[in-house]
Structures are given as C-alpha cells and as structure tokens.
Amino acid sequence: MFQTIKNAIKTPEVRKRLLYTLLLIVIFRLGCYLTVPGVNSIALEEAMSSSASGFGSLINIISGGALSRFTMFAMSISPYITASIVIQLLAMVIPSWERMTKEGGELGRQKLNKYTKLLTVVLALVEGLGIYLSYRNYGIFVDDTFLTGATVVLSLITGTCLLMWLGDEITSKGIGNGISVIIFVGIISSLPSVAVTLYNLMITDAGFSTTGLITAIGIIIGAIILVAGVVFVQEAERRVPVQYAKKVVGRKMYGGQNTHIPLKLVMAGVMPIIFASSFMTFPAMIISMFNQNIAAETGFWATIYKFSLATSSSSVPIGYSIANALVYLLLIVGFTFFYTYATFNPAEVASNIKKNGGFIPGIRAGKPTSDYLSSIISKITWFGGLFLSIIAILPMLLRFTNLDVSFGGTSILIVVGVALEVVQQLESQLVMRHYKGFLD
C-alpha cells in the first residue's frame, strides 16, 4: 500500500490530480466556515441547540456542519443530488430523453447535465427559501427585511452552485467522483467530534471511568465490524454465467466466450436511505416554516411533526419511534426495489444477450432468461433492502443511549462506498502507467 502511494506521488499526472483535488477540498472546508451575511451568531447557536431543527440533521452531516453554522454551504450539494435523481427518473419516462441517454453519446450526456444544473438552481431556490423561512422564526437574522432575506437566499444558492462547480472540477481534473468526494469530506469532518465524545466517555469530571473505557472500546469494535460488513456487502456480487455461441464471419471465428453478468447485492447504494429520509422529514420542514412552537403543541399537525422527526431528533417522544421506524424501513425497502429496477432492466439485458448470440446455461434465450434474471434480482434486492434498513436504523438505536457520535450507519455506508470508488480510480490511473495497485 505504501509503495502504491509512493508510486502515485512519483507519477506527475497522478500527483497533479491528487494536489488539485486536495486544493478544492480545502476551498470546500473554508466555505463551511463563511457565515451567510445578516446572521446573528448568538441567536443561531440557540436555534441550533433547539429540537425543532432536527429535520436538517442529514443535510448538516453531509455538509460538514455547514448548516449548523449557517454558512454559504449550508444546503450542501443536496439540491444537485435531488435534481440528478429527478432527471434520471424523467429519462426513463420521456421517450426523447431515454433515446438521448442511450444513443446520444457525449452530446446527450451534456444536454442532460445541463438540464440537471438548471433544475438544481430551481431546487436550490426553493430549499433556500424554505431554510430562510424556517430559521427566521428563531430570530437568527439581524432584521426581517426583504434585502436580508434576498441576501441569505442568494448566498445559499451561490454556495450550492459553487459546490456543483467544485464537484465537476474534481471529476474532470481530480481523483474520484466530485460530488461523492464532497459528501465524503463533509461526513469525515465530524470525526474529531467523535474522538472528543469517546474521550469524554473515558475521562469524566470524576476522573477516569472504566465503564466509559469499555463503552468506547465497544463502539470502536462495533464501528470496525460495521465497516467490514459494509465493505463485504458493497463488493459482493452474484455472478450469472453467460456463454456466447461461436460464429464464423468470413474466414474468422468469433464468440465462444464464457463470461458472466455481475449483479451487486446492493445495486441502489445509499439512494433508498436518502429518498426515505427526505420523504419522512419533509412534513416537519414544511410545518416548522409556519409554526416555530409546533414541537411544544398538541393536535394533528403537532403529531405529524413529531412523527416526521422521530428518526432524526432525539427530543421526540420514544412513543412515536416504533411506528415511524416501521414506515421508515418499509420506505427503504420499497425505494430499494424501485431504484434497482429503474437502473437494471432484466428484459433489456435478456434481449441484448439474445442479440449477441449468448445464453445462460440451462435457461432458454428470450423471456425465460428475463424471468430468471428477475427472480435473481428480486432475491438480492430483498437482501439489499433489509441490509440498508439495518444500517439506517442504527442511529435510532443510539437514541436509547446517551451517546452522540455525530453520524451513524448511513454515513458509514456513504464513506465506505466513496472510499472504494476513489481507490479503484486511483488504481486505474496507476495501472495505466504500469504500476501495481492497492489490490495487487
């Protein structure tokens, strides 16, 4: 591994990409501390400590704490993620966009990317207005004028657009997928606070705590096991064998190959968790825009508000957690099936195999192959959905303790996935230059 790092640093082009990526990461982290103009820092600290801001916990984690400091990167890259998902779904529904995706090549990709960026600006405007209206109720702004509101919203939109540009630059000139790297850096920036939490468990006001030490060791071991499990599941795949018949073209013989279709156990990645979390917390965000004291009230809307926040706020009564957890897990499994079948079409794969003269051993070409692939996808998707559900529910289990480790299973899933992706891209860069990679 150290030799691989040495080879990467010695290679001028790879070293240039690494340094450029590091420079853009530094810019991102500096922006996480540039507070939006017109914010009262004292009132902001009080608002962030209140339970009513729980709906922004996921955004705050992936933004590296930018939301809690109300900086220009407070919305992080979440509008771009949402816009990308919407465009992908529309590309499956609109025939012209579907043709553009499959047959448009680089030009089609650029057009869809342009639509994604335009939609990102629109969503950033909507989300920026929502955040401004929500936090205006807590009095964190110096005044309540239109100019202040416009400045705050414009600053938030500019921050998201700047992050979108940084992501594109990292993708094209750096190492890894830019958007994923930004989310990765935002999450791991909370590791120092995790270390402080573990230290406070061991060293209390009364002195050294043996119980705290055992708890800290248990947390570390649990984190290692969780990371190992995530890596295993992320890398695991179900390989479906495919054979291609031999055919003669002129004087040459083609085909006769034995290959396989790699089917990942978790094709959807972390997207179902993000979908489900956004779906669950959206009502709380809307309700809190119009009533800042809703958490202390009773009635229908107060019940909806507390139910919506049961997965993200420790101040919500535990009585709401059980029903919320069931709905949350059902949504994750449902979105897992939806996203998996949206990205993998068994009928299309079976058709391509048949057109190229291939077949799965023991399965007839055509519809039987499609049914066989659908059966496999259904089974591994159930596994993937349950796995994601377990990962997502871990932070809820920590609610029954006094621990606050800043991020849970969802964050670990994102961090591990991005780390594996960056390592694989770095390996490909080195292999192109005749160096061995991490996995050799």
C-alpha positions as CSV (number, residue, x, y, z in Angstrom):
1,M,0.0,0.0,0.0
2,F,2.7,2.5,0.9
3,Q,4.6,1.6,-2.3
4,T,1.4,2.3,-4.2
5,I,1.1,5.7,-2.5
6,K,4.7,6.4,-3.3
7,N,4.2,5.4,-7.0
8,A,1.1,7.8,-7.1
9,I,3.2,10.7,-5.8
10,K,6.1,9.9,-8.1
11,T,3.8,10.0,-11.2
12,P,3.5,13.6,-12.3
13,E,0.0,13.4,-13.7
14,V,-1.5,11.4,-10.8
15,R,0.3,13.7,-8.3
16,K,-1.2,16.8,-10.1
17,R,-4.7,15.3,-9.9
18,L,-4.2,14.5,-6.2
19,L,-2.9,18.0,-5.3
20,Y,-5.7,19.6,-7.3
21,T,-8.3,17.5,-5.5
22,L,-6.8,18.5,-2.2
23,L,-6.9,22.2,-3.1
24,L,-10.6,22.0,-4.0
25,I,-11.3,20.1,-0.8
26,V,-9.6,22.9,1.2
27,I,-11.8,25.5,-0.6
28,F,-14.8,23.5,0.3
29,R,-13.8,23.3,4.0
30,L,-13.1,27.0,4.1
31,G,-16.5,27.8,2.7
32,C,-18.1,25.7,5.5
33,Y,-17.0,28.4,8.0
34,L,-18.1,31.5,6.0
35,T,-21.3,32.6,7.7
36,V,-24.0,34.0,5.5
37,P,-24.4,37.8,5.8
38,G,-27.1,39.0,8.1
39,V,-26.9,36.2,10.7
40,N,-26.9,36.8,14.4
41,S,-24.3,34.3,15.7
42,I,-25.7,34.2,19.3
43,A,-29.3,33.6,18.1
44,L,-28.0,31.0,15.7
45,E,-26.3,29.0,18.4
46,E,-29.5,28.9,20.4
47,A,-31.6,27.9,17.4
48,M,-29.2,25.0,16.6
49,S,-29.5,23.7,20.1
50,S,-33.3,23.5,19.9
51,S,-35.0,20.3,18.9
52,A,-37.0,22.0,16.2
53,S,-34.1,22.0,13.8
54,G,-33.8,18.2,13.7
55,F,-35.2,18.0,10.2
56,G,-31.8,19.3,8.9
57,S,-29.7,16.7,10.6
58,L,-28.9,14.7,7.4
59,I,-28.0,17.8,5.5
60,N,-25.9,19.1,8.4
61,I,-23.9,15.8,8.4
62,I,-23.1,15.7,4.7
63,S,-22.4,19.4,4.6
64,G,-19.7,19.0,7.3
65,G,-21.6,21.1,9.9
66,A,-22.2,24.0,7.5
67,L,-25.9,24.1,8.2
68,S,-25.4,24.4,12.0
69,R,-23.1,27.4,11.3
70,F,-25.5,28.7,8.6
71,T,-22.7,29.2,6.1
72,M,-22.9,29.6,2.3
73,F,-22.6,25.8,2.0
74,A,-25.5,25.2,4.4
75,M,-27.6,23.3,1.8
76,S,-24.5,21.3,0.7
77,I,-25.0,19.5,-2.6
78,S,-28.4,18.1,-1.7
79,P,-30.3,20.2,-4.4
80,Y,-28.0,18.7,-7.1
81,I,-28.5,15.2,-5.8
82,T,-32.2,15.6,-5.9
83,A,-32.1,17.2,-9.4
84,S,-29.9,14.3,-10.6
85,I,-32.4,11.7,-9.3
86,V,-35.4,13.6,-10.9
87,I,-33.6,13.8,-14.3
88,Q,-32.7,10.1,-14.2
89,L,-36.3,9.2,-13.4
90,L,-37.6,11.5,-16.2
91,A,-35.1,10.0,-18.6
92,M,-36.9,6.6,-18.1
93,V,-40.3,8.1,-18.7
94,I,-39.8,10.6,-21.5
95,P,-39.0,8.7,-24.8
96,S,-36.8,11.5,-26.3
97,W,-34.7,11.7,-23.1
98,E,-34.4,7.9,-23.0
99,R,-33.1,7.9,-26.6
100,M,-30.8,10.8,-25.6
101,T,-29.4,8.7,-22.7
102,K,-28.9,5.5,-24.8
103,E,-28.0,6.9,-28.2
104,G,-27.0,10.5,-27.7
105,G,-23.4,9.7,-26.6
106,E,-21.4,12.6,-25.1
107,L,-23.7,15.3,-26.6
108,G,-26.7,13.7,-25.0
109,R,-24.9,13.4,-21.7
110,Q,-24.0,17.1,-21.8
111,K,-27.6,18.1,-22.5
112,L,-28.9,16.0,-19.6
113,N,-26.2,17.5,-17.4
114,K,-27.3,21.0,-18.5
115,Y,-30.9,20.2,-17.5
116,T,-29.7,18.8,-14.2
117,K,-27.9,22.0,-13.4
118,L,-30.9,24.2,-14.3
119,L,-33.1,22.1,-12.1
120,T,-30.5,22.3,-9.3
121,V,-30.8,26.1,-9.3
122,V,-34.6,25.9,-9.1
123,L,-34.5,23.4,-6.3
124,A,-31.8,25.4,-4.5
125,L,-34.1,28.5,-4.7
126,V,-37.0,26.5,-3.2
127,E,-34.8,24.9,-0.5
128,G,-33.1,28.2,0.3
129,L,-36.5,29.9,0.8
130,G,-37.6,27.1,3.0
131,I,-34.5,27.3,5.2
132,Y,-34.7,31.0,5.4
133,L,-38.4,31.0,6.4
134,S,-37.8,28.2,8.9
135,Y,-34.9,29.9,10.7
136,R,-36.5,33.3,10.5
137,N,-38.9,32.0,13.1
138,Y,-36.0,31.6,15.5
139,G,-34.8,35.2,15.1
140,I,-31.3,34.3,13.9
141,F,-31.2,37.2,11.4
142,V,-30.3,40.8,12.3
143,D,-33.5,42.1,10.8
144,D,-36.6,40.9,8.9
145,T,-36.3,43.0,5.8
146,F,-36.6,41.8,2.2
147,L,-33.0,42.7,1.5
148,T,-31.7,40.4,4.3
149,G,-33.9,37.6,3.0
150,A,-32.8,38.0,-0.5
151,T,-29.1,38.1,0.6
152,V,-29.5,35.0,2.6
153,V,-31.3,33.0,-0.1
154,L,-28.9,34.2,-2.8
155,S,-25.9,33.3,-0.7
156,L,-27.3,29.7,-0.2
157,I,-27.9,29.3,-3.9
158,T,-24.4,30.6,-4.7
159,G,-22.9,28.2,-2.3
160,T,-24.7,25.2,-3.9
161,C,-23.7,26.3,-7.4
162,L,-20.1,26.7,-6.2
163,L,-20.1,23.2,-4.8
164,M,-21.6,21.9,-8.1
165,W,-18.7,23.5,-9.9
166,L,-16.1,22.1,-7.4
167,G,-17.6,18.6,-8.0
168,D,-17.3,18.9,-11.7
169,E,-13.7,20.1,-11.4
170,I,-12.8,17.2,-9.2
171,T,-14.5,14.7,-11.5
172,S,-12.7,16.0,-14.7
173,K,-9.3,17.0,-13.3
174,G,-9.0,15.3,-9.9
175,I,-9.5,11.8,-8.4
176,G,-12.9,10.3,-7.9
177,N,-16.5,11.5,-8.4
178,G,-16.5,15.1,-7.4
179,I,-20.0,15.1,-5.8
180,S,-19.2,11.9,-3.8
181,V,-15.9,13.3,-2.7
182,I,-17.5,16.5,-1.3
183,I,-20.1,14.4,0.6
184,F,-17.3,12.2,1.8
185,V,-15.2,15.1,3.1
186,G,-18.3,16.6,4.8
187,I,-19.0,13.5,6.7
188,I,-15.5,12.6,7.9
189,S,-15.0,16.2,9.1
190,S,-17.1,15.2,12.1
191,L,-14.5,12.5,13.1
192,P,-12.8,14.9,15.6
193,S,-16.1,15.4,17.4
194,V,-16.4,11.6,17.6
195,A,-13.0,11.4,19.1
196,V,-13.9,14.0,21.7
197,T,-17.1,12.1,22.5
198,L,-15.1,8.9,23.1
199,Y,-12.5,10.8,25.2
200,N,-15.3,12.3,27.4
201,L,-16.7,8.8,27.9
202,M,-13.3,7.7,29.4
203,I,-12.4,11.0,31.2
204,T,-15.2,12.5,33.2
205,D,-15.4,15.2,35.8
206,A,-14.9,12.5,38.5
207,G,-11.8,11.2,36.8
208,F,-11.0,8.1,34.7
209,S,-14.1,5.9,34.0
210,T,-13.6,2.1,33.5
211,T,-17.1,1.8,32.3
212,G,-16.5,4.6,29.8
213,L,-13.4,2.9,28.6
214,I,-15.3,-0.4,28.0
215,T,-18.0,1.6,26.2
216,A,-15.5,3.4,24.0
217,I,-13.8,0.1,23.1
218,G,-17.2,-1.4,22.3
219,I,-18.0,1.5,20.0
220,I,-14.7,1.2,18.2
221,I,-15.1,-2.6,17.7
222,G,-18.6,-2.1,16.6
223,A,-17.6,0.5,14.0
224,I,-14.8,-1.8,12.7
225,I,-17.3,-4.6,12.3
226,L,-19.8,-2.3,10.6
227,V,-17.2,-1.0,8.2
228,A,-16.1,-4.6,7.4
229,G,-19.7,-5.6,6.8
230,V,-20.4,-2.7,4.5
231,V,-17.2,-3.3,2.5
232,F,-18.2,-7.0,2.2
233,V,-21.7,-6.3,1.0
234,Q,-20.6,-3.4,-1.3
235,E,-18.1,-5.6,-3.0
236,A,-20.1,-8.8,-3.1
237,E,-21.8,-9.7,-6.3
238,R,-23.9,-12.5,-7.8
239,R,-22.3,-13.7,-11.0
240,V,-24.7,-15.0,-13.6
241,P,-22.7,-17.1,-16.2
242,V,-23.3,-16.3,-19.8
243,Q,-22.0,-18.3,-22.8
244,Y,-21.7,-17.0,-26.4
245,A,-22.0,-19.4,-29.3
246,K,-19.3,-19.5,-31.9
247,K,-20.0,-17.9,-35.3
248,V,-17.9,-17.7,-38.5
249,V,-17.6,-14.4,-40.3
250,G,-15.6,-14.7,-43.5
251,R,-12.5,-16.8,-42.6
252,K,-12.5,-15.8,-38.9
253,M,-14.4,-17.4,-36.0
254,Y,-15.9,-15.1,-33.3
255,G,-17.6,-15.8,-30.0
256,G,-17.3,-18.9,-28.0
257,Q,-16.6,-16.9,-24.9
258,N,-17.6,-17.7,-21.3
259,T,-18.4,-14.6,-19.2
260,H,-20.8,-13.5,-16.5
261,I,-23.1,-10.7,-15.5
262,P,-22.1,-9.2,-12.2
263,L,-25.1,-8.3,-10.1
264,K,-24.3,-6.3,-7.0
265,L,-26.1,-7.2,-3.8
266,V,-26.9,-3.5,-3.1
267,M,-27.4,-2.0,-6.6
268,A,-29.2,1.0,-5.3
269,G,-26.4,2.1,-3.0
270,V,-27.4,4.6,-0.4
271,M,-30.1,6.3,-2.5
272,P,-33.1,4.5,-0.9
273,I,-32.0,5.8,2.5
274,I,-31.7,9.3,1.2
275,F,-35.1,9.0,-0.5
276,A,-36.8,7.6,2.6
277,S,-35.1,10.1,5.0
278,S,-36.1,13.1,2.8
279,F,-39.7,11.7,2.4
280,M,-40.0,11.3,6.2
281,T,-38.6,14.7,7.3
282,F,-40.2,16.8,4.6
283,P,-43.5,17.3,6.5
284,A,-41.6,18.6,9.5
285,M,-39.7,21.1,7.4
286,I,-42.9,22.5,5.9
287,I,-44.8,22.6,9.2
288,S,-41.9,24.4,11.0
289,M,-41.9,27.1,8.4
290,F,-45.2,28.3,9.6
291,N,-45.1,27.5,13.3
292,Q,-41.9,27.6,15.3
293,N,-43.6,26.4,18.5
294,I,-45.1,23.3,17.0
295,A,-42.9,21.0,19.0
296,A,-44.5,22.1,22.2
297,E,-48.1,22.0,21.0
298,T,-50.6,19.2,20.7
299,G,-53.1,18.3,18.0
300,F,-53.0,16.9,14.5
301,W,-50.2,18.9,13.0
302,A,-48.0,18.5,16.1
303,T,-48.5,14.8,15.9
304,I,-47.5,14.8,12.2
305,Y,-44.4,17.0,13.1
306,K,-43.2,14.7,15.9
307,F,-43.9,11.5,13.9
308,S,-41.9,13.0,11.0
309,L,-38.9,13.8,13.2
310,A,-38.8,10.5,15.1
311,T,-35.8,9.2,13.0
312,S,-33.7,12.4,13.2
313,S,-34.4,14.1,16.5
314,S,-33.6,12.7,20.0
315,S,-36.1,15.1,21.6
316,V,-39.2,13.5,20.0
317,P,-41.0,11.1,22.4
318,I,-40.0,7.5,22.0
319,G,-43.6,6.5,21.6
320,Y,-43.5,7.9,18.1
321,S,-40.4,5.9,17.2
322,I,-41.8,2.4,16.7
323,A,-44.5,3.4,14.1
324,N,-42.0,5.8,12.5
325,A,-39.4,3.1,12.3
326,L,-41.8,0.6,10.6
327,V,-42.8,3.2,8.0
328,Y,-39.2,4.2,7.5
329,L,-38.0,0.7,6.9
330,L,-40.9,-0.1,4.6
331,L,-40.0,3.0,2.6
332,I,-36.3,2.0,2.4
333,V,-37.2,-1.5,1.1
334,G,-39.7,0.0,-1.4
335,F,-37.3,2.6,-2.7
336,T,-34.6,-0.1,-3.0
337,F,-36.8,-2.2,-5.3
338,F,-37.8,1.0,-7.2
339,Y,-34.3,2.2,-7.8
340,T,-32.9,-1.2,-8.6
341,Y,-35.5,-2.0,-11.3
342,A,-35.1,1.6,-12.5
343,T,-31.4,1.1,-13.2
344,F,-31.4,-2.6,-14.2
345,N,-34.0,-3.9,-16.8
346,P,-33.9,-7.7,-17.0
347,A,-35.9,-7.7,-20.2
348,E,-33.4,-5.4,-21.9
349,V,-30.4,-7.4,-20.6
350,A,-32.0,-10.6,-21.9
351,S,-32.7,-9.0,-25.3
352,N,-29.1,-7.9,-25.6
353,I,-27.8,-11.3,-24.6
354,K,-30.0,-12.9,-27.3
355,K,-29.0,-10.4,-30.0
356,N,-25.3,-11.2,-29.4
357,G,-25.9,-14.9,-29.6
358,G,-25.5,-15.6,-25.9
359,F,-27.4,-17.6,-23.4
360,I,-27.4,-18.5,-19.7
361,P,-26.6,-22.3,-19.3
362,G,-29.8,-24.2,-18.7
363,I,-32.0,-21.2,-19.5
364,R,-33.6,-20.6,-22.9
365,A,-33.0,-17.2,-24.5
366,G,-35.7,-14.6,-24.5
367,K,-38.4,-14.4,-21.9
368,P,-37.2,-17.3,-19.8
369,T,-33.9,-15.5,-19.4
370,S,-35.7,-12.3,-18.4
371,D,-37.7,-14.2,-15.8
372,Y,-34.6,-15.9,-14.5
373,L,-32.8,-12.6,-14.1
374,S,-35.9,-11.0,-12.5
375,S,-36.0,-13.8,-10.0
376,I,-32.4,-13.3,-9.0
377,I,-32.8,-9.5,-8.8
378,S,-35.8,-9.9,-6.6
379,K,-33.9,-12.1,-4.1
380,I,-30.8,-10.0,-3.9
381,T,-32.9,-6.8,-3.7
382,W,-34.7,-8.1,-0.7
383,F,-31.3,-8.7,0.9
384,G,-30.1,-5.3,-0.1
385,G,-33.2,-3.6,1.2
386,L,-33.0,-5.3,4.6
387,F,-29.3,-4.5,4.8
388,L,-29.9,-0.8,4.1
389,S,-32.7,-0.9,6.7
390,I,-30.4,-2.2,9.4
391,I,-27.8,0.4,8.5
392,A,-30.4,3.2,8.6
393,I,-31.9,2.1,12.0
394,L,-28.6,2.2,13.9
395,P,-28.8,5.9,14.7
396,M,-32.3,5.3,16.1
397,L,-30.9,2.6,18.4
398,L,-28.3,5.0,19.7
399,R,-31.2,7.3,20.8
400,F,-31.7,4.8,23.7
401,T,-28.2,5.6,25.0
402,N,-26.5,8.8,26.0
403,L,-24.1,8.6,23.0
404,D,-23.9,11.1,20.2
405,V,-21.3,10.1,17.7
406,S,-22.4,12.6,15.1
407,F,-23.0,10.0,12.4
408,G,-24.3,6.5,12.1
409,G,-24.7,3.7,9.7
410,T,-25.9,5.8,6.7
411,S,-22.8,8.0,6.9
412,I,-20.5,4.9,7.1
413,L,-22.2,3.4,4.1
414,I,-21.5,6.6,2.1
415,V,-17.9,7.0,3.4
416,V,-17.0,3.4,2.6
417,G,-18.7,3.5,-0.9
418,V,-16.8,6.7,-1.9
419,A,-13.5,5.4,-0.5
420,L,-13.8,2.2,-2.5
421,E,-14.6,4.3,-5.6
422,V,-11.6,6.6,-5.1
423,V,-9.3,3.7,-4.6
424,Q,-10.5,1.9,-7.7
425,Q,-10.0,5.1,-9.8
426,L,-6.5,5.7,-8.3
427,E,-5.7,2.0,-9.2
428,S,-6.8,2.5,-12.8
429,Q,-4.6,5.6,-13.0
430,L,-1.6,3.6,-11.8
431,V,-2.3,0.5,-13.9
432,M,-2.4,2.7,-17.0
433,R,1.2,3.7,-16.1
434,H,2.3,0.1,-15.4
435,Y,2.2,0.4,-11.6
436,K,0.6,-2.1,-9.3
437,G,-2.4,-1.0,-7.4
438,F,-3.7,-1.4,-3.9
439,L,-5.4,-4.8,-4.6
440,D,-2.4,-6.4,-6.4
